[in-house]
Amino acid sequence: MSGPGGSFLARALRHRSFMLGGALTVGMLGMAAISLFWTPGEAISLNVAHRMRPPSLEYWLGTDKFGRDIFSMLMAGAQNSITVGVVAVSIGLVAGVILGAWASAKRGWIEEAVMRFSDFSFAFPAILSAIMLTAIIGPGGVTSILAIGIYNIPVFARLTRGVANAVWAREFVLAARAAGKGAVRITIEHVLPNILSIIIVQATISFAIAILAEAALSYLGLGTQPPQPSWGRMLSEAQALIFLAPMQAIYPGVTIALSVFGLNLLGDGLRDLLDPRLARKR
Amino acid sequence: MSLLRVENLEVTLQTSVGPARAVRDVSFQLERGQSLGIVGESGCGKSMTALALMGLLPEGATTAGRVMLGEDDLLTMPENELCGVRGNRLAMIFQEPMTSLNPLHTIGAQVMEPLLLHRGLHKSEARDEAYRLLDQVGIPNAKSRLDNYPHQLSGGQRQRVMIALALSCDPDILIADEPTTALDVTIQSQILDLIEQLVSRLGMSLILISHDLGVISESVDRVMVMYGGTVVESGPTQSLFHALAHPYTRGLFASMPRLGGKRERLTTIPGTVPDLADLPTGCTFAGRCPLVTEACRAAPPPRLPVADGHEAACIHLDLATAARPSELFS
């Protein structure tokens, strides 16, 4: 893929916020990957004898009130956030893109129904739907994945329908219809490839929102359950000790903020890089 | 029996100001190997007529009348059967070659698609056939062009690709909707020559839509002049251009600049096209016609014969043909 100003890679390397976002995201993914087989300390089992240790060579960021190594917990917590984010965004993306593309291809009452359904689900605050879902199937990682995934369906459905409608109005789609292609073929061959970059950008942004939402649900005790470490629950556990050991709340807080910031920069950068017209205007 | 028979075609579009009768009472026949030109200004219903034939009218449009392709009425045919007709028996070339190709797929892939879809060829056969088609429409280095993307081709070359695409399944009828409007003049005649040549060599019928009288006069057997959604004059090209009858046709012809003519003001037809959502009861042209009388406004004019196969919808044909066009509108 090449565009104005050199190849995709060359433009990506020049794009500062994209590179920063990419570095932060790679850092987060790397932390999660390494934690799968190695952590500097104990992230899960309790060791009360070593509780509330200050940072040291053995405990890089100290230990919490149960004696778990905070840095190891952050690493293992990244696994959790990424799993929830990836699965939830995939659910929302697949279902939402199918619904949106269907609405756009059929128009008429089907489009109306899909869009009104989206409006309807937007009327509920996401956290409220999550609490409702928890009441039905109980708290846990799966609940937060489902809740965030369902929340993402109308987000993707709306976006897809909007940009797909614009593609359907293009002349090459009329030409494709004149060549005797059906709605399904046109959607797969002409519509989806032309809206892919927008969907990718939305997926990155939604991933950031999902991490934030997972942290919020865990903070409320509705998400990931102990002993699996989670950034949100680290925050809520540290809350009680906020005046005694403020750093214990700041570590997971900063980790969440950096991950979300990184993903947002990555999304913005991707949008610039995938849409050369936007990039040139800057 | 005629290849294509259009009877009393009506197209009504839904607009914000109410239903707009974009095409009214259009009838014509097309024999195998014959070519028909539809001419008229923007918004006269010529493109809508073509889209109605293809079953590609915009959302919310309603139709009446019959469009018989052989034994089949295209207006009542279900969408899934229409998909088998489009591209296969009826093919269409559009005005904008710059945007009629998907920018994300190679030329080869796009020309091969209908071959795989309608003719059931294998991938390698389709590639050979695509090469033959591109070569046939005069694209140099057709073999290497197969792997090019649309942005690597010029406008004229893209229109050639569109023609290759339209011809790929050997359609009975080719509909060309202003195929040269977006191209510059030197390319225009090349493309028109190419269309004409291919149509006669392959024995297809052609419906050529244009607002350019010059293009029409050179390329087709029969001409249909449309105004405000209806046919005002139709006839064999020779006869029609020899004896323009309807005041609108005469005005349209007089408003064309002539090469080497005297440097004088061009004749213009005063006024603008009528609002399709609010049409007059009588003759559509009544509001702009210099010969208008009460009778014109009372009822739609009947089609009156001018010569063999040549008719015009005007009740004042004698007056219209008596005066020179430039005098008619001065």
Chai-1 contact restraints between the chains, C-beta under 6 A:
chainA,res_idxA,chainB,res_idxB,connection_type,confidence,min_distance_angstrom,max_distance_angstrom,comment,restraint_id
A,R107,B,E59,contact,1.0,0.0,6.0,A-B,restraint_1
A,E171,B,F94,contact,1.0,0.0,6.0,A-B,restraint_2
A,E171,B,E96,contact,1.0,0.0,6.0,A-B,restraint_3
A,E171,B,T99,contact,1.0,0.0,6.0,A-B,restraint_4
A,E171,B,S100,contact,1.0,0.0,6.0,A-B,restraint_5
A,F172,B,S100,contact,1.0,0.0,6.0,A-B,restraint_6
A,F172,B,L101,contact,1.0,0.0,6.0,A-B,restraint_7
A,F172,B,N102,contact,1.0,0.0,6.0,A-B,restraint_8
A,A175,B,F94,contact,1.0,0.0,6.0,A-B,restraint_9
A,A175,B,S100,contact,1.0,0.0,6.0,A-B,restraint_10
A,R177,B,L56,contact,1.0,0.0,6.0,A-B,restraint_11
A,A178,B,M54,contact,1.0,0.0,6.0,A-B,restraint_12
A,A178,B,R86,contact,1.0,0.0,6.0,A-B,restraint_13
A,A178,B,M92,contact,1.0,0.0,6.0,A-B,restraint_14
A,A179,B,G87,contact,1.0,0.0,6.0,A-B,restraint_15
A,A179,B,P114,contact,1.0,0.0,6.0,A-B,restraint_16
A,G180,B,C83,contact,1.0,0.0,6.0,A-B,restraint_17
A,G180,B,R86,contact,1.0,0.0,6.0,A-B,restraint_18
A,G180,B,G87,contact,1.0,0.0,6.0,A-B,restraint_19
A,G180,B,N88,contact,1.0,0.0,6.0,A-B,restraint_20
A,G182,B,C83,contact,1.0,0.0,6.0,A-B,restraint_21
A,H190,B,N102,contact,1.0,0.0,6.0,A-B,restraint_22
A,P193,B,L104,contact,1.0,0.0,6.0,A-B,restraint_23
